[in-house]
Amino acid sequence: MISRVFWTISYRVTLLLCTLLTLAILAVLTLILFPFKDQVVDFFARIWARICLWSANVDVTWKGWENVPNDPPYIIVFNHQSDFDIYALMVGLPRIYRAIMKKELMYYPFFGWIIYFFGFVPIDRKNRKNAINSIKHASRMFNRYPYIMALTGTRVRTRDFMKYKMKKGPAVTAIKYGVPLLPVTIIHADEVHVRGLGLINPGITIELVVHPPIDPGIYSIDERDELVQNIRDVLAKPLRERRLLDDE
């Protein structure tokens, strides 16, 4: 318990200080080096993520880098388990992404500020029209950045993955805009926080498994449910192999 309290304080304090410092640096450098804004943001985003992981004594391993396309457009679709997913994906993928994510995350003090500065796109899932407009806005940048979208839409613990209704947003977006989907299974991120206490479990290693891209071109918009099921099965495979999954 003492170790958990120590690492929780370490993480919370570091997140606050590192976020404020990163925001200050970016505010200055992006003005001075505006033509290189993307490179500056990507560089400091990766450092920010590494420091946040380090402050919680959390490591990241990955496999399947050969499956990552050389250039966008592609949408990274993943099983959302924890706030630490964002850090793990920033550190464990060869290219920094942008995100289409629920707008509520923007309300998190400090955390919400910096991901907004990074260029993440908030989406109002309770308002279909606004959600469509947000995705349309992001689509203008699909050739510039890879984007991430969570198949579950919210944080779901590994064993409960198959019990949740999957979101159709990633599939519909991929079909509509002709953007390949890159499935990434995240493993053990749900173990970083002690359930019900909000404390950090130090010493966890988050695993990323990058799968081959899925071509949405073979699906029509009426076949979006089939694409969702395909993504779901791909993401679930490493969880089943490790016997971490409680199937329906």
FENDA-V733946 format. One record per backbone hydrogen bond with DSSP energy under -0.5 kcal/mol. CO is the residue of the C=O (numbers start at 1). NH is the residue of the N-H. Records with the same first field share a line. If there is no record, write none. Layout:
CO->NH  NH
//
This chain:
1->5
2->6
3->7
4->8  200
5->9
6->10
7->11
8->12
9->13
10->14
11->15
12->16
13->17
14->18
15->19
16->20
17->21
18->22
19->23
20->24
21->25
22->26
23->27
24->28
25->29
26->30
28->31  32
29->33
31->34
33->36
34->37
36->40
37->41
38->42
39->43
40->44
41->45
42->46
43->47
44->48
45->49
46->50
47->51
48->52
49->53
50->54
51->55
52->56
53->56  58
54->57
57->203
59->206
61->208
63->210
64->67
65->68
74->76  147
75->77  182
76->149
77->184
78->80  151  152
79->81
80->156
82->85
83->86  87
84->88
85->89
86->90
87->91
88->92
89->93
98->148
99->101  121
101->123
102->105
103->106
104->107
105->108
108->112  113
109->111
110->114
111->115
112->116
113->117
114->118
115->120
116->119
120->122
121->101
123->103  125
124->127
126->128
127->131
128->132
129->133
130->134
131->135
132->136
133->137
134->138
135->139
136->140
137->140
138->141
139->142
141->144  145
146->98
147->76
148->100
149->78
151->167
157->160
158->161
159->246
160->163  164
161->164
168->172
169->173
170->174
171->175
172->176
173->177
174->178  179
180->75
181->183  214
182->77
183->211
184->79  186
185->187  209
187->207
188->191
189->192
192->201
194->197  198
199->194
200->202
201->204
204->59  206
206->61
207->187
208->63  210
209->185  211
214->181  216
215->218
216->219
220->223
221->224
223->226  227
224->228
225->229
226->230
227->231
228->232
229->233
230->234
231->235
232->236
233->237
234->238
235->239
236->240
237->241
238->242
239->244  245
240->243
245->247
//
